[in-house]
Amino acid sequence: MATTSSSEYSEIFQAFKAICVPLVDLTDPGLQSTSRHRQARADHVNLLLKLLHLINSTDLTSLAALFDYVFYPISTIFRLSTAKPGSRESPLANERSLQLALQCLAGLLKADPAHLLHSRDGVLAMFNILLQFMSASSSGNVKSTVKAGPFWAESEEVRSAAIAAMYELFRACDAGLASVDPAFLTAPTPIPSSLGHSAVQTSLLGARSALASDPFSVPLGYCLSLLLAPLSQSGDREERIMCMRTLQMLLSFLTGCIPLERANLQASAATAVGTDHLHMAGVRAMQRFVPGMLSALFKVITADFKQGICSCTLGDRQCQRT
């Protein structure tokens, strides 16, 4: 893998600085009381488009090193978008800016940033942020029933971007555990890093343990329901595929099961550990959701029993039998 020289890294940093600094400046409260609202919003969207392009064209090593620097202006957009009901709405709080910010976050998470993953609380906070935006358009009458609902309450674009970012979050978490011995992967509680793996892996085991705990049962169940709901609905096919991929990665991370892409590499080691170790806290936490998950997935496999017809979608082809 090619390494980035100090001069190249400096050039990349300056490119990000040229975008991130104006993004932060635009969130200055003084700007929000001027007559430049429309221009500020247009500038904000243009800067986010440039930031997204730069993230997608930067090598992952540099992105990981600059994660905190680039994430800060993105986080201000999340903060503006989740203002308390009744407070004055920022002119920069709009669906397009939020969608782009979520897409930028997904791009950053592709770099498996250690600065985020080394913090158990950081992973859990990111989960809660994305879960909030995943609820967009989950109800068709949000704005009519909740007078002070968020501006993104019915945005399918925000929901899709949040789901994609959630996938990247758990993919990054899973990648962070890729080199851990299977005995550590399936442990019910975090293991001290002195036993052979890094602080990042220790924090990820802690995050997995927290997600599997009783206090997280409600948000975890809500996340599962938001991922399962679109699968049996007629809608964007790409979004349904992303929901399924995110569900698969979440379950893989939570239960400690070995994902398909690592199955061949670790099959022998997993056999040596034994299957009893795979049924730990994460698996027990999922037991309460199994009936609902099976029901939702069954609707995907057998889409319609009306008039004696059962149809199931297999890739791009649909087969029907009477």
Protein Blocks (a to p, Z undefined) as FASTA:
>chain_A
ZZddfklmmmmmmmmmmmmmmmmmmmpmklmmmcklmmmmmmmmmmmmmmmmmmmmpcfk
lmmmmmmmmmmmmmmmmmmmmccehiacdfklcfklmmmmmmmmmmmmmnopaklmmpmk
lmmmmmmmmmmmmmgokbfklmmmmmkbcfklmgmklmmmmmmmmmmmmmmmmmmmmmpc
fklmmpcbdcdfklopafklmmmmmmmmmmmpmklmmmmmmmmmmmmmmmmpccdfklmm
mmmmmmmmmmmmmnopacfklmmmmmmmmmmnopklmmcfklmmmmmmmmmmmmmmmmmm
mmbfghhiacddehjbccddZZ
